[in-house]
Amino acid sequence: MKVSIGQSEIRGAVKAPSSKSYTIRGLMCAALAHGTSELVYPLGSDDTEAAGDVLKKIGVEVVYGAERWGVSGGNLRTPDSDLFCRESAATLRFMTAIAATIPGGCRLTASPSLMKRPLDPLLGALRQLGVKYFVDVPNSAITVKAEAMRGGIASLPGNISSQFVSALLLIAPVASDGMTIRLTTQLESRPYVEMTTECLQQFGVTVDSTPDYREFQVKSQTYKAAKYVVEGDWSSASYLLALGAVGGETRTENLNGASLQGDRVILDFLKKMGAEVTVAPNSVVVRKARLRPINADLTDCIDLLPTVAVLAALAEGESEFTGIARARLKESDRVASVKSELEKAGVEVHEERDRLMVVGSKPAGAVFDSHGDHRIAMAVSLLGVAVGNTMIEGAECISKTYPEYWDVLAGLGGKVELHGR
């Protein structure tokens, strides 16, 4: 599908979608808890559907409602077929660990692009815990064979993906001997691990950690069924907030100002860049302003790279973003994707392994490639609103996290036309 966007005057109020990260974490915790849990305001998207479908195959009952999902877990069984995780990295990584708690064997598969992304650190940690696995490279599959999850000590790096740490934390309580998780490098994207421990707490599980989050100790415990309320997603909200900064004014609701989500820092970035930001208890208003360049460390908010890079392209002067190396391991190499798309708009971009410099100017519209990456597609839509004459190819990829985005953009006044929907 292609989307064309003309220069637009943006104005209106919109509700931020629910958090994908919290929805998937809630599903996993509910699956490990005996009894029926209720997820309130969960996100419906490709990734969360992938998580629900996989859980059904291991004996979890998931009943979908408009604003509430019922999840009955606690009796996991060996699946009759492959666990296809689609393009959801969180689902693949969390389920690889959960598979280690299911007697028998689980064969996990995913899209070819996802299977190319790192998984070895998690598999290595599971091997330290006595878990056996087999990687079928030609068929892009992983078979995890487990007996009783006893637990013990597992070491792994903390600077490749926080999801590896979260995956181990999810299964640590069901290990008969508990689990100690030690990180061999400094943890990056720490807020996502904090989100995991917060979710675990909601389901009755306690995690002890050192202040620097280099070691976690989890005793053997029992998950308790819970009513779990999913808050709004700051990652998806970043595009709505940025639309106000480049196109007029937006009021984004359903946002928790005290959230642990690292991407909440988008508010600080917008303020530093000169946008007019007004924060209320459950909403944020952003108004258009002349943007200034910014220097920002994205170590703990790596998903914001496409958003802030596009904002930087519309600012006058050179912006610098560091702590971005892990962005190369996402749905696309986001550093390279951002560079190639901004250059199509006539923007000067300099790329290093862990640093990106964007020289703001007067970008022009162009035909952009989404690279099959939802965050690239939504980020370049900001350029379309600001300068017009924009076409985005592969625009359907937004269904991964924010299926309604093009309709929402049009509802805010965006001049949006869909081709081949």
N, C-alpha and C positions, 0 to 999 in steps of 0.2 A: 504494500500500500504506500502511496505517496501523499504528502500533505503540502499544500502551498499556503504560505502565510504572507499577508500584506502588512505594511506599516499600520499599526493599530493604536487606538486610544483605549487604554485598559482602565476599567473602573468597576468595582463591585465587591461583594462579599462572597466568600467561598469557604466550605468546611474542608479542612485538611483530611486526607484519607487516614485510616487507622494504620498503625505501625506494622509493617511486614515483619520486622525482626521480632517484635513482641508477640505477634500472632503465631509465628512458627515456634517460638520458645514455649508459648502457652500450650500449643498442641502437643509438643514433646513431653512436657511435664505432666499434662493430663493423661497422656498415654501410659506413663509410668506409675500413675496413681491408681489405687484400687477404688472403684466406684465411679460415679458420673460427675464430671466437672462441667462448668458452664463458662464459655468464652463470650464475653459481652463486647459488642462492637468490633468483631474481628475484621481483618481485611480480606476481601475476596479478590484474588489475583491468580495468575498462572503459578507463581511460586507457592502460595499458600495452598492452592488446590493440589499441587504436587505433593506437599507434605501430608495433606489429609488422605490422598489416595494411597500413598505408601503405607501409612499407619493402618488403614483398613485391611491391607494384605497381611498384617501381622496380628490381627485379631482385635484391633481397636474399632469401636463403633463411633462413627462421626455423623451426627445429624445436623445438617445445615439449615439454618433459619435466616431470616432477613437481617437481624441484628444480634442473634445469639446462636451459638453452636453448642450442641451437647456432645461431650466426648467421654465415652466409657472405656476405661483402660484397666491396666493392672494384670491382665492375663495374656501376655504376649505369646505368640506361637510362631512356629516356623512357617514361612509363606509357601504357597503352592507354586508361585511364579516369581520372576525377577521383580525387584523393587526398582521401578523406573523413576528416577528423581528429576526427570526433565532437565531444566536449566537452572534449578535451584541449588546453589552451592551449599547453603545452610542445610537444606534437606539431605543432600548427599553426605555431608560431613557429620551431621548429628546422627543420621541413621547408620552410618558406618560404625559409630561407637555403640549405639543402641543394639545393633545386630550382635555385638559381642556379649550381650546379656541374654540372648535367646538360644536355648539349647538346639543343636542341630546346625544348620547352615543357612545363610542368607546371601543371595547373589544380587549385588547392586549394580545398576547401570544408570547412565545419564546421557545427555546430548554429547556428541563428540567434542564440542568446544569445551564443555565443562570437564569432561574426563581428562583434558589436557592441563587443567589447572592443578596446582600442587595438592597432594594428599599424603605424600610420603611421611612428613613429620607426625601426622596423626597415626598412621599405620605403624610407624616405629614405636610410638608410645604404647600402642595397644600390644605390640609384640613384647614389650617389657613387662606387660601385665599378664603374659601367658596366652594371649589370643593368637590364634593361627589364621592366616589369610592367604589368598592366592589372587594375584593380579593377572587377568587375562587381557594382555595388551591388544592383540588383534581384534578382539570383540568388545573392547572398551568396557570391561566388567571387573568387579572385585567380589570375590567370595570370602565371607567372614565365617569361620567355623569356631564356635564357642562351646564351652561346657559350663561350669559354674563360674560366675564372675567373682573371683576372690579379692581382686584389688591389689594394693601394694604401692610401689613407688614408680612413677613415670616421669621422665624428663623429656623436654622438647623445647625448640626455640619459640620465643614469643613475638618474633618480628616478621613472620610470614603471613599468618592469618590468626586472628583472635578466635575464629570459629573452631580451631583445633582445641584450644583451651576450654571453650564453652562445651564442646562435645564431650570432653572428659569429665567436666563438672556435672553434666547431665547424668552420667552413669555412675559417678562416684558413690552416691548414696546407696545404690543397690548392691555394691560390692560387699561381700560378707566381712572382709577385713578392713573396709574403708579404703581411702586412697589419698596419697600425697602426690601432688603435681608440682614439679619443679621446672622453672623456666631457665634455660641456658643463656638467654639474651633478654634484654629489656622488652617488656610487653608493649606492643603498639596497638592502637585502637582499643585502649583500656576501657572506654565507656561501654563497648559491647559486652565485655566480660562482666562489668558491673551490672549491666542489664540482665545478664544470665543469672547472677547471684540474687538479684532482686526478684526475678521470676521464681527461682527455686524457693526463696523465702515465702512467697505467696502460697506455695504448695507444701509448706511445712518443713522445708529442708534448710539446715544451717551450714554455712561454709565459713571456715576460718582462713584468714590469709595474712601474710606479712604486709606491712604498710606499703611496700613498693610493688606488691602484687607479683613477686617473683616466686612465691611458694603458696600453695593452697592445701589445706588439710580438711578432709571431709570424712566424718565418721559414718559408719553404716547406719542408715536411717530409712524411714518409710515415707514415701510420698503420700500426701493427703489430698483427696479430691477437693477442688476449690471453685469459687466463683471468681473468675479472673477478668478484669476490665482492661481492655486494650486501649492505650492512649493514642493520640494523633502522631503521625509520622513526620519528624522534622526533616528527614531527607527529601521526601516528596514535597513537603511544604516549601523547601528552598526555592523551587521554581515559581511557586505562587507569590512568595515574598519578593523574589527578584523581578517578577513581572511588574509589580508596583514601582520598583526602582527604575525600570527602563521604559515603562509604558503609560504611567499615570498614577493609579492608586488602587491598592488591594487591601481588603480586610480579610485576614485568614484566621478562621476560628478552629476550635478543637485542638489547641496547642497548649501543652503543659509547660509553663515557664520554669518549673523546677525539675524538668525531666532529666534523666541520666543520659539521654541520647546525645552523643557527641556533636551531631550536626546542628544542635541548638546554637552553636557558635556562629551560625550564619547571621544572626542578629548583630553580633559584634563586627563582623566583616562588613555588613551593609552600612552600619553607622560610621565605621572608619572610612568607607568609600564615599561618604557624604549623603547617603540616602536619609530621608526623614523617617524615623522609626518610632512608633508609639506602641508601647506594650501594655496590654490590659491583662487581667487574671487568666483569661482563657482565649485571648485573641491578640493579633498583631496587625497594626496598620502600617503599610509602607507606601511612601509617596515619592514620586519621581524627583530626581535632583541631578545636578551636574556631578558626574562621578569622578572620584580621585583614584589614583593607583594605590596599590596596597602590597605590603610584604606579609606573607602569612605562612605559618607552619601548619601543614595539614595532616600531621602524623596521626592524630586522633579523630580526624574527620575526613578521611580520604575520599568518601563519596561526594564531597562538595567540590572536588576539583573541576569537573566540567562547568558547574554553575559559576564559580568565581572566576574561572578563566574567561568565560564569555563576558561577564561583567567587566573584567579587566580590559577586554578588547574594546569596550565602549567607554573606557575612562581615558583621560588625557595623561600620558606618561607611561613609565615602565613599571609593571608589577612583577613580583617574584614570589613563587610558591615552592616551598621545600617540603621534605617528608612525604614525597609522592611516589617513591619506587614501587610500593605495593599496588598502586593504581594500574600498573602494567599487568597485573594478574587477575583482572576483573573480566566482565563479559567481553571486553576488548582490551587491548593495550591502551588504556585511556589517555596516557601521556601522548602516545603517537597519534591517537585518534583526534584528540583536541588540537594538536599541532596541525595536522593535515586539514582539518575542517576550517580552522581559523585562517590558515593561509589562503584557502579558497576565497575567503572574504577580504583578502588583501591585508591581513594583519601580520605583523612581524612577530615571529615566535622563535625562541631559542630553547632547545631541549637538551638536558643532561639526564643522567640516570636517575637522580633524586632531586632534580630542580627544573622548574619551567619558568621562563621569563616571557611575559607578554607585553608588547609595546602597543599601548592603546592608540588608536587613531580614529579614522572614520571608515569603519568597515562597510562593505557593500553586500547586498544580497547575492546568493549563489545557489547552486544545486548541491546540497549537502548529503553525505552518506551517514546513516545512523550507525554503521558498523555492527548492526544487530544488537546495539547496546541502548537500553532504555534511557540511561542517564545522558548519553550523547544526544539522542533525539530530542529530549525535553530541554536540554541546555541550548541547543542551537535554535530552538523555537524562540528563545529570548532575542536572538539576533533578528529573526524574522519580524517580531513585533516592533523592534527599534528601527530597523532600516528597510523592511519590506523586501519584495522581489526574491522571496526565499522558497525553495522547494526542498523537502526532506524525504529522502528515499528510505524504504524499510521502516516506515513510521509505525507499523503495527507492533514493533518490539516493546512499546510502552505497556502492553498487557502484562508484562512480567511483574510490575509493581503498581501501576496506576492506569488501569484500562480506560478510565473516563477522561483522561487528561485533555485530549483534543476537544471533547465536548465542553469541558470546563473552560478551556481557553476561549472557545467561541462564545460561551455564556458571559465571559468577562469583557466582551467587546473585541476579541481577537478576530481578525479577518482570515478565517480558516476555511480552506476547501479540501475535502478528502477525495482522493482519486483511487478507485479500485478497492473500496471498502468491502 
